[in-house]
Amino acid sequence: MKTKLNAGRILLGSVLAAFSAAVAWSDAPAVVLTQANAALQAGEADRALVLLHPLTQSNSNEIGIRNQAQAHNLECRVRYILEQWDRAASECEKAVDLDRENAEYHLWLGRALGEKAGRASFLSAYSLGKRVRDEFEESVRLNPRSAESLGDLGEFYYSAPSVVGGGTDKAEKVVAQLDRIEPARAHEMRGHIDEEHKDYGSAEREYKQALAVAAHPAFQWGTLASFYRRRERWMDMESAAQSCMIAAEHDKHAAVALYDAASVLIRTNRNPVLAAKMMESYLAASQKTEEAPAFVAHVRLGRLKEQMGDIEGAKRERASALALAHDYKPAQEMKH
């Protein structure tokens, strides 16, 4: 009787062990995807790709269709911030093919195709441009309350030529939808439409109205700085960048705005000391995002330090960038 009881316990233990292993395997892809996304947001491109590789090489029977689709989407986004547009678009297409009802996957495919279109020949750009429009429109159809999808669709409409489906009249319809979801973004889009119409006074008023209603005004100060850059109003641009920094210091969710405003100053080669301070503050912040990849911030900060004569500092920033993303060409091409 005792032997039979022990045998039963052993059998039960084996079953439970097998069940636990199966549960662990089914949970493992989700855990890895979470880790890969965290690495992506932190700008750790190399680590994200290492984590994603087993999942993108697996088949959906092993890890599930949703997990595999998410893995391809995440790899697309890593390739996107590495500026590897062809590979990014390929990975995003795989994600969409696996899950055609996911609005985010269509959004990222549209973004990757848009970058390809911007570097393609005329005929290829025409074909890609229509695909970009289709992906953004599908993303909005699937999730009509996504401010991100509406924002990208609206930007396509007001900036793309009519031959591929652009038009400010279409963008104005998107603004009406954004009004109910994210008013600050709606005002920003109106500002861009006004700029397309060369009504710069109205554009400035819209950007300032966006600032007035924003939950995180540091971002809108960055938008205003960018507008002043386009209008070559250098003093106003620098003042808006200063205001962005002050606003971000009081908003832990707005660190990425420092990256944006610093990038505006860098593009105009003005106030490198302020730009460097803003980049350093962003890199020191606890909250980073793929919208402002840390390795890109290190490269831009390194160039600023080189410009200001800090060669050793520039070398450190280059090394930091390559430690996060060894395949990032701008880091490889830095002199120091």
C-alpha positions as CSV (number, residue, x, y, z in Angstrom):
1,M,0.0,0.0,0.0
2,K,2.8,2.3,0.9
3,T,4.6,1.5,-2.3
4,K,1.5,2.3,-4.4
5,L,1.1,5.6,-2.5
6,N,4.7,6.6,-3.2
7,A,4.3,5.6,-6.8
8,G,1.2,7.7,-7.0
9,R,2.9,10.7,-5.4
10,I,5.8,10.3,-7.9
11,L,3.4,10.2,-10.8
12,L,1.5,13.2,-9.5
13,G,4.8,15.1,-9.0
14,S,5.8,14.3,-12.6
15,V,2.5,15.5,-14.0
16,L,2.7,18.7,-11.9
17,A,6.3,19.3,-13.1
18,A,5.3,18.8,-16.7
19,F,2.4,21.2,-16.2
20,S,4.6,23.8,-14.6
21,A,7.1,23.6,-17.4
22,A,4.3,24.0,-20.0
23,V,3.0,27.0,-18.1
24,A,6.5,28.5,-17.8
25,W,7.0,28.1,-21.6
26,S,3.7,29.7,-22.4
27,D,4.5,32.6,-20.1
28,A,8.1,33.0,-21.3
29,P,7.4,34.8,-24.6
30,A,5.2,37.4,-22.8
31,V,8.0,38.0,-20.3
32,V,10.6,38.3,-23.0
33,L,8.4,40.7,-25.0
34,T,8.0,42.9,-21.9
35,Q,11.8,42.9,-21.4
36,A,12.4,43.7,-25.1
37,N,10.0,46.6,-25.0
38,A,11.6,48.0,-21.8
39,A,15.0,47.7,-23.6
40,L,13.5,49.5,-26.7
41,Q,12.2,52.4,-24.5
42,A,15.6,52.7,-22.8
43,G,17.4,52.9,-26.1
44,E,19.1,49.6,-25.6
45,A,18.8,48.5,-29.2
46,D,21.3,45.6,-29.1
47,R,19.7,44.1,-26.0
48,A,16.3,44.4,-27.5
49,L,17.3,42.6,-30.7
50,V,19.0,39.8,-28.7
51,L,15.8,39.2,-26.7
52,L,13.6,39.3,-29.8
53,H,15.7,37.0,-32.0
54,P,14.4,33.7,-30.7
55,L,10.8,34.9,-30.9
56,T,11.0,36.2,-34.4
57,Q,12.7,33.0,-35.5
58,S,10.1,30.8,-33.9
59,N,6.8,29.8,-35.5
60,S,3.4,30.8,-34.2
61,N,2.6,27.2,-33.1
62,E,5.4,27.4,-30.6
63,I,4.8,30.8,-29.1
64,G,1.4,31.9,-30.3
65,I,0.3,34.2,-33.2
66,R,-0.1,37.2,-31.0
67,N,3.3,36.8,-29.4
68,Q,5.0,36.4,-32.7
69,A,3.2,39.4,-34.2
70,Q,4.2,41.5,-31.3
71,A,7.8,40.3,-31.6
72,H,8.0,41.4,-35.2
73,N,6.4,44.7,-34.4
74,L,9.0,45.4,-31.7
75,E,11.8,44.4,-34.0
76,C,10.4,46.8,-36.6
77,R,10.5,49.6,-34.1
78,V,14.1,48.8,-33.1
79,R,15.1,48.8,-36.7
80,Y,13.2,52.0,-37.1
81,I,15.2,53.9,-34.5
82,L,18.4,52.4,-35.9
83,E,17.3,54.0,-39.3
84,Q,17.3,50.6,-41.0
85,W,14.2,51.5,-43.0
86,D,14.0,48.4,-45.3
87,R,14.3,46.0,-42.4
88,A,11.9,47.9,-40.3
89,A,9.2,47.8,-43.0
90,S,9.8,44.1,-43.5
91,E,9.3,43.3,-39.8
92,C,6.2,45.5,-39.6
93,E,4.7,43.8,-42.6
94,K,5.2,40.4,-40.9
95,A,3.4,41.8,-37.8
96,V,0.5,43.1,-39.9
97,D,0.2,39.8,-41.8
98,L,-0.1,37.9,-38.5
99,D,-2.6,40.3,-36.9
100,R,-4.5,42.5,-39.3
101,E,-6.8,43.8,-36.7
102,N,-4.1,45.6,-34.6
103,A,-4.2,49.3,-35.2
104,E,-0.7,49.9,-33.7
105,Y,0.9,47.4,-36.2
106,H,-0.7,49.3,-39.2
107,L,0.5,52.6,-37.7
108,W,4.1,51.4,-37.4
109,L,4.1,49.9,-40.9
110,G,2.9,53.2,-42.2
111,R,5.7,55.0,-40.4
112,A,8.4,52.6,-41.8
113,L,7.0,52.8,-45.3
114,G,7.0,56.6,-45.0
115,E,10.7,56.7,-44.2
116,K,11.3,54.4,-47.2
117,A,9.3,56.7,-49.4
118,G,11.3,59.7,-48.3
119,R,14.4,58.1,-49.7
120,A,13.0,56.4,-52.8
121,S,13.0,57.3,-56.5
122,F,10.0,59.2,-57.8
123,L,8.1,56.2,-59.0
124,S,8.8,54.1,-55.9
125,A,7.9,57.0,-53.7
126,Y,4.5,57.4,-55.5
127,S,3.7,53.7,-54.8
128,L,4.9,53.8,-51.3
129,G,3.1,57.0,-50.5
130,K,-0.2,55.4,-51.3
131,R,0.6,52.5,-49.1
132,V,1.5,54.9,-46.2
133,R,-1.9,56.5,-46.6
134,D,-3.7,53.2,-46.6
135,E,-1.9,52.0,-43.5
136,F,-2.6,55.2,-41.5
137,E,-6.2,55.1,-42.6
138,E,-6.5,51.5,-41.6
139,S,-5.0,52.3,-38.2
140,V,-7.5,55.0,-37.6
141,R,-10.4,52.8,-38.8
142,L,-9.4,50.1,-36.3
143,N,-8.9,52.6,-33.4
144,P,-10.6,55.9,-34.2
145,R,-9.7,57.2,-30.7
146,S,-6.0,56.8,-31.0
147,A,-4.4,60.3,-30.9
148,E,-1.1,58.8,-32.3
149,S,-2.9,57.3,-35.4
150,L,-4.9,60.4,-36.0
151,G,-1.8,62.6,-35.6
152,D,0.1,60.6,-38.2
153,L,-2.8,60.5,-40.6
154,G,-3.4,64.2,-40.3
155,E,0.3,64.9,-40.8
156,F,0.3,62.8,-44.0
157,Y,-2.8,64.6,-45.3
158,Y,-1.4,68.1,-44.8
159,S,2.2,67.3,-46.0
160,A,1.7,64.8,-48.8
161,P,0.8,65.8,-52.4
162,S,-2.7,65.2,-53.6
163,V,-1.5,62.6,-56.2
164,V,-1.0,60.2,-53.3
165,G,-4.1,61.2,-51.3
166,G,-2.9,64.3,-49.4
167,G,-4.9,67.4,-48.9
168,T,-5.4,70.0,-46.1
169,D,-9.2,69.6,-46.4
170,K,-8.7,66.0,-45.3
171,A,-6.4,67.1,-42.5
172,E,-9.1,69.5,-41.2
173,K,-11.5,66.6,-40.8
174,V,-8.9,64.8,-38.7
175,V,-8.5,67.9,-36.6
176,A,-12.2,67.7,-35.7
177,Q,-11.7,64.2,-34.5
178,L,-8.7,65.2,-32.4
179,D,-10.6,68.0,-30.8
180,R,-12.6,65.4,-28.8
181,I,-9.5,63.3,-27.9
182,E,-6.5,65.5,-27.5
183,P,-7.1,69.3,-27.9
184,A,-3.5,70.3,-27.7
185,R,-2.6,68.0,-30.6
186,A,-5.6,69.4,-32.5
187,H,-4.3,72.9,-32.1
188,E,-0.9,71.9,-33.2
189,M,-2.3,70.3,-36.4
190,R,-4.3,73.4,-37.1
191,G,-1.0,75.3,-36.8
192,H,0.7,73.1,-39.3
193,I,-2.3,73.5,-41.7
194,D,-2.0,77.2,-41.4
195,E,1.7,77.0,-42.2
196,E,0.8,75.1,-45.4
197,H,-1.5,78.0,-46.3
198,K,1.3,80.4,-45.4
199,D,-0.8,82.0,-42.7
200,Y,2.0,82.2,-40.2
201,G,0.2,84.5,-37.8
202,S,-2.7,82.1,-37.4
203,A,-0.2,79.2,-37.1
204,E,1.6,80.9,-34.2
205,R,-1.7,81.6,-32.4
206,E,-2.7,77.9,-32.7
207,Y,0.7,76.7,-31.3
208,K,0.3,79.1,-28.4
209,Q,-3.3,77.8,-27.9
210,A,-1.9,74.3,-27.8
211,L,0.4,75.5,-25.1
212,A,-2.4,77.0,-23.1
213,V,-4.5,73.7,-23.0
214,A,-1.6,71.2,-22.8
215,A,-1.3,68.8,-19.8
216,H,2.4,68.7,-20.4
217,P,3.4,72.1,-21.8
218,A,7.1,71.3,-22.2
219,F,6.2,69.5,-25.4
220,Q,4.3,72.5,-26.8
221,W,7.2,74.8,-26.0
222,G,9.3,72.5,-28.2
223,T,6.7,72.7,-31.0
224,L,6.8,76.5,-30.7
225,A,10.6,76.5,-30.8
226,S,10.5,74.4,-34.0
227,F,8.0,76.9,-35.6
228,Y,10.3,79.8,-34.8
229,R,13.2,77.8,-36.3
230,R,11.2,77.5,-39.6
231,R,10.5,81.2,-39.5
232,E,14.1,82.0,-38.7
233,R,13.1,83.9,-35.5
234,W,16.2,82.9,-33.6
235,M,15.7,84.8,-30.4
236,D,12.1,83.6,-30.0
237,M,13.4,80.0,-30.8
238,E,16.0,80.1,-28.0
239,S,13.5,81.6,-25.6
240,A,11.0,78.9,-26.3
241,A,13.7,76.2,-25.8
242,Q,14.5,77.8,-22.4
243,S,10.9,77.7,-21.5
244,C,10.7,74.0,-22.5
245,M,13.6,73.3,-20.1
246,I,11.9,75.1,-17.2
247,A,8.6,73.3,-17.9
248,A,10.3,69.9,-18.1
249,E,12.1,70.5,-14.8
250,H,8.6,70.5,-13.1
251,D,7.2,67.6,-15.1
252,K,8.7,64.1,-14.7
253,H,6.7,62.9,-17.7
254,A,8.1,65.5,-20.1
255,A,11.8,64.6,-20.2
256,V,11.6,63.7,-23.9
257,A,10.6,67.3,-24.7
258,L,14.2,68.3,-23.7
259,Y,15.5,66.0,-26.4
260,D,13.1,67.6,-29.0
261,A,14.0,71.2,-28.1
262,A,17.7,70.5,-27.9
263,S,17.5,68.9,-31.4
264,V,15.9,72.2,-32.7
265,L,18.9,74.2,-31.3
266,I,21.3,71.6,-32.8
267,R,19.8,72.0,-36.3
268,T,20.4,75.7,-36.3
269,N,23.8,75.5,-34.6
270,R,22.8,77.9,-31.9
271,N,23.3,77.9,-28.2
272,P,25.3,74.6,-27.9
273,V,25.7,75.0,-24.2
274,L,21.9,75.0,-23.6
275,A,21.4,72.2,-26.1
276,A,24.1,70.1,-24.3
277,K,22.5,70.8,-20.9
278,M,19.1,69.6,-22.2
279,M,20.5,66.5,-23.7
280,E,22.3,65.6,-20.5
281,S,19.1,66.2,-18.5
282,Y,17.2,63.9,-20.8
283,L,19.9,61.1,-20.5
284,A,19.9,61.5,-16.7
285,A,16.1,61.2,-16.5
286,S,14.5,58.0,-15.3
287,Q,11.9,58.0,-18.1
288,K,13.2,57.6,-21.6
289,T,11.3,56.6,-24.8
290,E,11.9,55.2,-28.3
291,E,10.7,58.6,-29.6
292,A,14.1,59.9,-28.4
293,P,16.5,57.0,-28.5
294,A,19.2,57.2,-25.8
295,F,22.0,56.2,-28.3
296,V,20.9,59.0,-30.6
297,A,21.0,61.5,-27.7
298,H,24.5,60.3,-26.9
299,V,25.6,60.9,-30.5
300,R,24.1,64.4,-30.6
301,L,25.6,65.3,-27.2
302,G,29.0,63.9,-28.3
303,R,28.9,66.2,-31.3
304,L,28.0,69.2,-29.1
305,K,30.9,68.4,-26.8
306,E,33.3,68.1,-29.8
307,Q,32.0,71.5,-31.0
308,M,32.7,73.0,-27.6
309,G,36.3,71.5,-27.5
310,D,35.6,68.7,-25.1
311,I,37.2,65.8,-27.1
312,E,37.3,63.4,-24.2
313,G,33.7,64.0,-23.5
314,A,32.8,63.4,-27.1
315,K,34.7,60.1,-27.0
316,R,32.7,59.0,-24.0
317,E,29.4,59.8,-25.6
318,R,30.4,57.9,-28.8
319,A,31.3,54.9,-26.6
320,S,28.0,55.1,-24.7
321,A,26.1,55.2,-28.0
322,L,27.9,52.2,-29.4
323,A,27.4,50.2,-26.2
324,L,23.7,50.6,-26.7
325,A,23.6,50.2,-30.5
326,H,26.8,49.0,-32.0
327,D,25.3,49.0,-35.5
328,Y,24.2,52.7,-35.5
329,K,26.0,54.3,-38.4
330,P,26.1,57.9,-37.1
331,A,27.9,56.7,-34.0
332,Q,30.3,54.6,-36.0
333,E,31.0,57.7,-38.2
334,M,31.8,60.0,-35.3
335,K,35.4,61.3,-35.4
336,H,36.0,60.8,-31.7
